[in-house]
Amino acid sequence: MDNEKVLIIEDETKIARIIKLELEHEGYKVETAETGITGLEKFSNNQWNLVLLDVMLPQLNGMEVLRRIRASGDMTPVILLTARDSIPDKVSGLDHGANDYITKPFQIEELLARIRACLRINQMMEKRIDEQILTVTDLKVDKKTRMVTRDTTNIELTPREFDLLVYLMQHQNQVLNREQILTHVWGFDYYGETNVVDVYIRYLRKKIDYSFDSPLIHTVRGVGYVVKE
């Protein structure tokens, strides 16, 4: 754990203090807020790995705090703390974008386990998102949306050009020969001319390199092609 930061928004001072001490003992960095408005301000002014959010808060209740956090597009994990063990509250919290909930009174060990689980799931999701985005300097490829941009310019690629670029970027700084490229981009059952690779590299260069200062697609004579800075 790399000193994950947790924000506790809880108006019961004693409960907030106990949770804070336990979390700090586990190695977390912790701050507290006693009202919904103060909690939102602290949330907005810093980066957090997780929020523990009481449902019953003065000034602004927990559901409204959660709604505003999610409305801003922020997906920081949120665990609701609630004194009410009713199904509607749980459903409402999850519908508003909470990752989990725990009902008071709770055992601190259970809360710690839920925090660890939330952080673990969030790290896995972030890793998956990172794997979807390929970047080489100012060239960015989103494999999920198939969007390609260089600097701030959107670049339209055909499906084959896109697959070729992705393969090259996934092997950044690695020289790939024509046979490797053919196998991975055109498939094992391709029996056409190997110069199709050269043709498509030329297409890509026109779109990716020619209008920009520094070329990213390089030829290694007698071997193949490489994408590098």
N, C-alpha and C positions, 0 to 999 in steps of 0.2 A: 504493500500500500504506500503510495507516494503522497502522504499527508493530504488526503482528500478533504475538501472543505464542505462542512455541513452547516446549513442555516436552520436554526430552530425558531419557529414562530409559534409561541405558546404564552398565553397570558397568566398561567399559574406558575408563579415564580419558583416555587419549590420543585415542581415537576421539571421545569426547564433547567434548573440548576443541577438536579440529579442526572438528567440525561447528558447535559454538557460535561459534567465531571467524568461520567462513564465513557463517553466518546473520546474525550481528551486522553483518558487512560489507555484507550485502544489505539491512539496515535492520530486521530482526526483533528483538524483545525476547526474550531466551532465558534459561531457567534449566535447571539439570541436576539429576539425582538418580541415585545409584549403586545403589540397591536397589529392589526392587518395592514394599516397604512405604513407604520414603521417597517414592518416586514417586507412590504413591496419596495420601499425605498432602499433597504439594505440589499435586497435581491437584485435590484436594477443597477446598483453601484459596484457590484462585484461579480466574479465568476464563481459558481458553486457546483459541486459535484452532486449534491443531494439536498432536498429541503424536507424537514419534518414540519408539518403544518397542522395546527389544531383547527378543528372545524368551528368551534365556538370562540370567536375572537371579538373584542370590542372594536368599534369604529368601522371595521370592514371584516365580514365573516370569512372563514377559510375557503368556502366554495367560491366566493367572489375573487379572493386573492388568486386562487387556482385558475379561475376563468381568465383573469387578466394576464397571468403568466403564459397560459397556452395561446391566448389571443395574439400575443406578441410573436408567436412562432417559436418560443423557447421550449425545448423538450427536456430540460433538466429533470431528473427523476424526483417525484414528490410522493412522500408517504403521509397519508392523513392520520392524525391522532384524533380519535373521537370518543366521547363518553357514552355515546348512544350506540347500542348494539342492534340497530334496526336495519333491515334489508334496504329500505328506500335510501337511507343516508349512504350506505355502501355503494349502491347502484349509481346514485347521483354523483358521488365522488369519482367513480371510475368513468362515468360518462363525461365528466368534465376534464378528464385526462390524468387523473391520479394513477400512479403506478402500483400502489398498494395502500392498504389501510391497516391500522391496528387499534383495537378497542381498549380504552382505559377501564380498569387498571390492567397493566400488562407487566410481564416479567422482562427485565432489561435484556436478558439473554435472547428472548424472542425478538425484541426490537433490533438488537445488534445483528441477528441472523437475517432479518428482513432487509436491513440496510446493506449488508454484504451482498445479498442476492440481487437487490436493485442495482447496485453499482456494477456487479459482474455482468448482468444482462445489458446494461447501458454500454459498458466497455465493448462487449461483443458486437452490439449494434453499430457503434462508432467505427469499429474495425471493418465491419462489412461495408459501411458507407465509404470509408477511406479506400477500400479495395475497388470500389466502383469508379473512383476518380483517378485518372492517370495524368501526370503532369511532367513536362520537360520544359524547363524555364517558363516561358509565357504561353506555351501550348498546353491546353487542357482538354481532356476527353472524358466525358461522362458515359460510361458503358451502359448505364440503365436508360438514360434518356436519349443516348446516341448523339448528344450535342458536342460539337467540336468548336473550340474558340482559340484564337491566337491573339495575344494582347487583348483587345476588346472586340475583335472582329469575329463574327460567326462564319464558320466555314461549312459549306454544303458538300457532303461526300456521298458517293454511291455506296450501297451496302458492301461491295467488294473492297472499295478504297478504305472504308471504315475498318473492316476486318483486318486489312493489311496494316493500317496505321496502329491499331490496337496491338497486334502481334509485335510490331517493331518496338512500341513503347513499353510493352511488358518485358522486353529484353533490352532495355536501355543500356547503352555502352557495350552491348554484345554483338559482335559481327555475325550476321546470319547469311548462310549461303542460299542460293536459289532453290535448291532441293528442300531445305528446311522450310523456307517460306511457302513453296508450292504445297508441301504436305500439310502444313498447318492452316493455310488460308484457302487453298483450292481443294484440299482433301486428297486422300490416298488414291482415289480412283480417277485422278486427273491424268489424262494421257496426251495433252496438247503440248505445244512448244514451251520450253522453259523461258523463252524471251517474253512471255506474258508478264513475268515478274518485272522485267525492265520497263515494259510499257506502263504498268500500273505505278511503278516508282516514279516515272516521269509525270503521270497524272497527279500523283500526290504532291510532288515537288512544286508543280504549278500553283497548287492551292495552298500548300503549307509554307513554302519557302520563298518563292519568287518575289512576293510583295513585301518581304520583311528583311531587316538588316542582316540577321545571322541565320544561315541555313542550319537545319537540324538533321536532315537526312543526308548521310554521307556514303559515298562509294568507296569500298576498299578493293582496289583493282585485283582481279584474279580470285577474289574470295566472295564478296557479296555486299551487303548493305548494313548500315548501323544508324540508329538514332542516338545522338548524343549532343551535349551542349557545345 
